[in-house]
Amino acid sequence: EGAIIVHSIVHLGRALGLTVTAEGVESADQHRFLQALGCHELQGYLFSKPVSAADITRRLRAQESAGQESRAVA
């Protein structure tokens, strides 16, 4: 029954033109199921443990810097 509810919510969000984000993804099976339904974004322990806002900022800045360096070389 849970899968039917998730399916309905995802399709409702997509029908309304919303970005659908699934939270709490913990397994590869959940990942595949949610992708097959058409979720736009996924988050959960499968991808990363919780991190602080400061750590997110650091990671994004590091990726940004790495991207700028690779563009400068190209």
C-alpha positions in Angstrom: 0.0 0.0 0.0 2.9 2.4 0.7 4.1 2.0 -2.9 0.7 3.0 -4.2 0.7 6.1 -2.0 4.2 7.1 -3.2 3.3 6.5 -6.8 0.2 8.7 -6.4 2.0 11.5 -4.8 4.9 11.5 -7.3 2.4 11.5 -10.2 0.3 14.3 -8.7 3.4 16.5 -8.2 4.6 15.9 -11.8 1.1 16.6 -13.1 1.1 19.9 -11.3 4.5 20.8 -12.8 6.3 20.6 -9.5 9.8 19.3 -8.9 9.4 16.1 -6.9 12.0 15.3 -4.2 12.0 12.0 -2.4 13.6 12.2 1.0 14.9 9.3 3.2 16.3 7.1 0.3 18.3 4.4 2.0 18.6 1.5 -0.4 19.4 0.9 -4.1 15.9 -0.6 -4.5 14.2 2.6 -3.2 16.5 4.6 -5.6 15.5 2.5 -8.6 11.8 2.6 -7.6 11.7 6.4 -7.2 13.7 7.0 -10.4 11.3 4.8 -12.3 8.3 6.8 -10.9 10.0 10.0 -12.2 11.2 11.7 -9.1 13.4 14.6 -10.0 15.6 14.7 -6.9 16.5 12.1 -4.3 18.2 12.5 -0.9 19.0 10.2 2.0 21.6 8.1 3.6 22.2 6.2 0.4 23.9 9.3 -0.9 25.3 10.9 2.2 25.0 11.1 6.0 23.6 14.4 7.3 26.1 17.2 7.1 26.0 20.8 8.6 25.2 23.8 6.5 28.8 24.9 6.8 30.0 21.6 5.4 27.7 21.9 2.5 29.0 25.4 1.8 32.6 24.1 1.9 31.8 21.2 -0.4 30.0 23.4 -2.9 32.9 25.9 -2.9 35.4 23.1 -3.4 33.4 21.8 -6.4 33.1 25.3 -7.8 36.8 25.8 -7.5 37.6 22.5 -9.1 35.2 23.3 -12.0 36.9 26.7 -12.6 40.3 25.1 -12.6 39.3 22.5 -15.2 37.7 25.1 -17.4 40.9 27.3 -17.2 43.0 24.3 -18.3 40.7 23.4 -21.2 
